[in-house]
């Protein structure tokens, strides 16, 4: 392999794993939003009939409609979060197929488990920062072999 092709492979793998890392953040946010909508639907109360505040209600279906809207929003957000979680699981399965477990672990910790920084990965794996960056470069190069073909940039046919 030429240096240019190695660089291309590493860039492709990193682009894929960056998408996965974003999906981790999105999945967490969407799951929290879905849970908030379900909680809001559960916490909506009916009118207090112990005291009469108005003679008639202009919108008698307001509470049931609000409950339905929260439940539908929660379901929609949950489905999107589920799709993001599937993408994350696909990446974890792909990384587990790598030949070198240490390389796979460093990518797993940063991109799939979404540790905050590479320094956190260094501490977790007992590496120096320079050693981790060397391991990261090798790992990205090898991750290209296990990444989904759908995530790869199509290559132009040879002449």
ABEGO torsion letter per residue (X at the ends): XBAAAAAAAAAAAAAAAAAAAAAAAAAAAAAAAAAAAAAAAAABBBBBAABBABABBABAAAAAAAAAAAAAAAAAAAAAAAAAAAAAAAAAAAAAABABAAAAAAAAAAAAAGBABAAAAAAAAGBBAAAAAAAAAAAAAAAAAABBAAABBBBBBBX
